[in-house]
């Protein structure tokens, strides 16, 4: 697979000849130097962007061959996103933010509300459902974002630096919850991270270098990252 962007009329090749496989029952971390294409790869996997060349299969289906509406429905139903900067809707409260994917999919309000409340309670935010998200701490906002990602019971969870904007204690809590709830909903988990501690918690580590994917052992993780930073 290749991914290039137009830069002043010239192609900027970010991913080149990349090939990798992810499985339903595993967690994977993606590591590498800044600018190597980690977030680009995550966006391609999440169908937020299309490859310049090559194919991306989800559950053996070429999803980019589908019409846009079907692809959007698939993304809403099967993929949950957790971003570093939350992307919560500041004009809504916690419950409304978590419910949003359900309401967009046409799910009945009570059903969506019950599921959102269940998740918020599980993530330690019971009693804060009606609070505006602007009144929450960074760690609490990230937990709301995690609940929103999981509210549709996706088969795939994509997390882009989910602890990168948090202090160490909050980051550890969010990471722990991410792995716990991923087991509960039986979803595959793919995390882009610079956090070696978080990366070492996953079943597999994939390093990006020169536009390609490389399998890395836990023992070789620190060395790979140090080499890339040099």
Secondary structure, DSSP 8 states (H G I E B T S, - for coil): -EEEEEETTEEEEEEES------TT-EEEEE-STTSSHHHHHHHHTTSS--SBS--EETTEEGGGS-HHHHHHHHHHHEEEEETT----TTSBHHHHHHHHHHHTT--HHHHHHHHHHHHHHTT-TT-TTSBGGGS-HHHHHHHHHHHHHTT--SEEEEESTTTTS-HHHHHHHHHHHHHHHHHHT-EEEEE-S-HHHHTTSSEEEEEETTEEEEE-HHHHHHHHHHHH-
